[in-house]
Amino acid sequence: MALTNPCNVINVEETRTIASKVTVFVCVSCSRDQAVTPTATPGAELLASLELRFCDAGARDVTVTAVECLAVCKRPCTLAMTAAEKWTYVIGDIDAARHADEVVAATLAYQRSSNGIVPWRERPETFRKGVVSRIPPLGFVPPEPELA
């Protein structure tokens, strides 16, 4: 299930920000309670919540996609945020009811960034505490070390 610019809204910040197409992958496999049906997993709830909130925010070029597993089963609910030529973030311990607005804020900050690295002070709390990993973009070349 993917949703791309569902409201067909123009992003008013487009002219002053670095825009990129961002994909938010949401793991819909894990559940906190084994008795929960697959349609009611924390990830399925987060997916539905994010789709609505990105629409409400007028987010442009953000796709929300369900994935079967992000292999972070001990920290449900988990998502991955990625874009071309940007660092990818895997974030866990997300609660759909409490953190969806923070995920939207983090995604929009990520989208505006030039390389995917959002300054620490600009990250919502969920983003600060929930980062599982940060993965460099394909073709990443580390900068040369500075000689003193």
N, C-alpha and C positions, 0 to 999 in steps of 0.2 A: 504494500500500500504506500503510495507516494503522493505528495501534494506539492505542486509547484505553483506559487503565486495564485492561490485559489480565488482571490478577490479581484484579480486583475488591477491592482492598485499601483499607482506610480509612487515611487519612493522619493519624497521631497528632499531627502538628504543626498540624493544621488549626485548632485552637482558638486558637493563639497567633501565627499568621502571617496575612499577607494572601494569600489563595489566589486564583488566577486560572487560567483555562484557557489553556494555553500550547501553541503549535504549533511543532514543530521541523521545518522543511523541509530535507531532505537531497538535494543534487544527486547524481543517479545517472548523469549523462551522461559526465563526463570520466574519462579513465583516464591513469595515469602511463605506461603502456606501450600503444602502439597495437595490439599483438597480443592484448591482453586481451579476453575476451568481455564483452558488456554485463552479464551476471549477476555478473561478478567485478570490477566497477569498485570503486574505493575507496569511492565513495558507497554502493553496494549492500552492501558489507561493513560500513560504518559504520551503515547503516540497520538491518541485522540485529542488530548488536551493541547498538545503543541500545535497540531494542525489548526485548531480554532484560534489559539493565541497568536500564531504567526499571521493569520488572516486579519485578526483584529488590529495587529500592529502595522498592517500594511507592508509587511516584509516582502521584499522582492528578491527573486533569485535564491530563495531558500527552499530546499526540498527536504521533506521529512519522510524517511523510508524505514519500514520494519525490516529487521534482520532476525534470523533464527537464533543466532548465538554470537556473542562477543567474547566469550570465554572468561567472563569476570563473574562467575556464578555466585561467589561469596559476597558480592556487593550489588545486589539488584536494587534498583533498576539502573541499567548502564546505557550510555549512549556514546557514540563517536561523532566528532565534529571534524569535517574535512573540506578542503577546497584545493584547487590546483595551485601549485607553487607555494603552499602554506603548510606549516606544521599541523599535524593532526592531533587532536586531544581525545583521550578516552576518559570519560568521567562516570564514576559510580556513586552509589548511595543516594539516588535521586528519588524523591517522593513526588508523584504526579500532582497531588493536591497542594503540596507546600512549595514546590520548587519550579513549577512550569514557567512562571514569570521570570525567574532568575535565569533559566535556560534560554529563554527568548532574549533577555538582555545580554547574556554572554555570547550568544550566537551573533547578534547584531554588532557587538563590539569586535568579535572575531572577523566578521565580514568586512568591517571598516579598516581593519589592520592591514598593513602591507605584507606581512609574512605569517600571520596567524598567531603571533605572540601578543597577547593582550597584557598590558602592564598590570602587575600584581594589584595595585591599589584600585584599578578599574574593574577587577573581576568580582562578580557576585560571590557571596560566601560559599554557595554550593560549588562553584567552580574552583575556588581556592582549596576547599577541604576535600573535594571529591575526585581530583585528578588522579587517575590510575597510571597514565603514561602520556608522554608527549613524543610524537614520532616525527622525524624530519621528513620534509618533502622529498619525492623522488629526485635524484640528481643533486642532492644537497652537497655542497662543497664547504667544509668548515673554513672560516677566515684564517689567514696566516697569523701565527702568534706574533705579538709585538715584542720586539727586542728592546731591552732597556739600555 
